[in-house]
Amino acid sequence: MVFRNIIYFMIVLFALCFNELAMAQTSPTGEVKKAVDEVVSIVSSQEMKKPENKEKRQKGLKEAIGAIFDFSEMAKLSLGRYWDERTSDEKNEFVQVFETLLENTYSKKIESYKNEKIVYLKETVDGNSSEVKSKVVTSKHDEYAIDYRLFNKGGKWVIHDVSIEGISLGANYRTQFDKIIRSEGYTALIKKLNSKRKDIVAQ
């Protein structure tokens, strides 16, 4: 009986430890760190910096970014009240344009990485929503805050907004898009986004 109780206790203990480990691996901070580490690994690689590996580097960055960013949700939030007015085809088109623009913009920005230190400060979870606060410390000891807002989608934490120094990426896009739509119309917005996307790719 005693031996059976010991075995039972060990099984329960193992299950609890495994569950805690699984939760830690899928925590909001864990997911953000995993994606950021992958991006940093790519941009820091001397091999990847070689001109002949440009396309491979860009592809790797887009895959790493796409693994944690929910572009569909970000596109919906950035379009705000105009999202429900769009047809299914228009929504699909907007998501594709927005995703490519964001991927290219982020990839161009992140390639300027200069071994800055990334510190994860705090994680807050409220049901299916969470926020991960972090800061980037430069070699000159300058600091700036980067906060990630995530939600749990099918058991995986994904990013739907990023704030840099308190400025929300989603809110910033929403303000810009709203202004263009009100003054020039939705079609003009799509044309501008496509033009911007081509300019970034050409750089």
RAFENKA-V537285 format. One record per pair of residues at least 24 apart in sequence whose C-alpha atoms are under 7 Angstrom apart, sorted by sequence separation. I is the first residue (numbers start at 1). J is the second residue. If there is no record, write none. Layout:
BEGIN
i:I j:J
i:I j:J
END
This chain:
BEGIN
i:71 j:95
i:128 j:152
i:39 j:64
i:38 j:64
i:71 j:99
i:35 j:64
i:35 j:65
i:35 j:68
i:62 j:103
i:61 j:107
i:43 j:111
i:43 j:113
i:74 j:160
i:73 j:160
i:74 j:161
i:70 j:158
i:69 j:158
i:70 j:159
i:68 j:158
i:69 j:159
i:70 j:160
i:68 j:159
i:69 j:160
i:78 j:170
i:77 j:170
i:78 j:171
i:29 j:123
i:80 j:174
i:78 j:173
i:79 j:174
i:105 j:200
i:74 j:170
i:78 j:174
i:97 j:193
i:101 j:197
i:104 j:200
i:97 j:194
i:104 j:201
i:79 j:177
i:28 j:130
i:29 j:132
i:28 j:132
i:31 j:157
i:28 j:157
i:26 j:156
END
